[in-house]
Amino acid sequence: GTWVKPGSVGNLKGTSQTRSSLGTPNGADGWYEGILFTSRVQVSAGRFRSCTFEQNGSASTVGGSAFAVTSGAVRFEDCTFRIPGGFAADGGPAKPGLDKGIQATRGGLEVVRCDVSGACIPVYFETQEGQLPTLVQDSYLHDIWSSSLSRDHTDIINGNFEASNVTVRGCLMDGRRTGLHLAEEETHV
C-alpha cells in the first residue's frame, strides 16, 4: 500500500475564517470547512474538513489540554492540529505542547488524512464495547511533545483499557519526542 508522506496530509487549502469557539457549521451539508480554531473545541457531533486547530500548550497540567475533545460521532478530514509558532531550531516546539491532541470520550471518532503534532498523545480515545467505531486513517502523527510531567507517558495513539472497535490504517507515526525537557529525559533512558 501507499504510506502517508509528511506534507501530503492535513489542511493544504488554508483557512478563510478564524474562530475561538465552535459556532455553527459554515460549509455544505453541515461541515465546518476552512476554519482556523484558536482555542480548544468541544463537540458532541460534527464534521470538520480542511480546518486548522492551533493553540498554545498547557503542558503544566497533564490531562488538562487538547486541541479538540469529542463525545460522539465526529469526523476530522484533511485537518491540521498544531502548536502556533511551530518548532524551534533544536527540534523542540517554540512553545509548550499539549497533553492530548484529539481526545475522544466516546466512540465515533474518525481522523482521516490529518496532520497532528505537538501533543504528548496525538490521538486518545475512551472507546467502550458497543459504541461507534474509532478510525484513524492515512494521517501523520509526529513531534510528540514531552515535558517533565509526561516523561514516561508519551504515546502516539492511546486508548483506555477496554478499548475495542478501533481501526488504525495507513498512518505515518513518528514517535520521536520533542520538548523543553528532552535533554533531561534522554539522560535517564
C-alpha positions, 0 to 999 in steps of 0.5 A: 500500500501507499504510506502517508508522506509528511506534507501530503496530509492535513489542511493544504487549502488554508483557512478563510475564517478564524474562530475561538469557539465552535459556532455553527457549521459554515460549509455544505451539508453541515461541515465546518470547512476552512476554519482556523480554531484558536482555542480548544473545541468541544463537540458532541457531533460534527464534521470538520474538513480542511480546518486548522486547530492551533493553540498554545500548550498547557503542558503544566497540567497533564490531562488538562489540554487538547486541541479538540475533545469529542463525545460522539460521532465526529469526523476530522478530514484533511485537518491540521492540529498544531502548536502556533509558532511551530518548532524551534531550531533544536527540534523542540516546539517554540512553545509548550505542547499539549497533553492530548491532541484529539481526545475522544470520550466516546466512540465515533471518532474518525481522523482521516488524512490529518496532520497532528503534532505537538501533543504528548498523545496525538490521538486518545480515545475512551472507546467502550464495547458497543459504541461507534467505531474509532478510525484513524486513517492515512494521517501523520502523527509526529513531534510528540511533545514531552515535558517533565510531567509526561516523561514516561507517558508519551504515546502516539495513539492511546486508548483506555483499557477496554478499548475495542472497535478501533481501526488504525490504517495507513498512518505515518507515526513518528514517535520521536519526542520533542520538548523543553525537557528532552535533554533531561529525559534522554539522560535517564533512558 
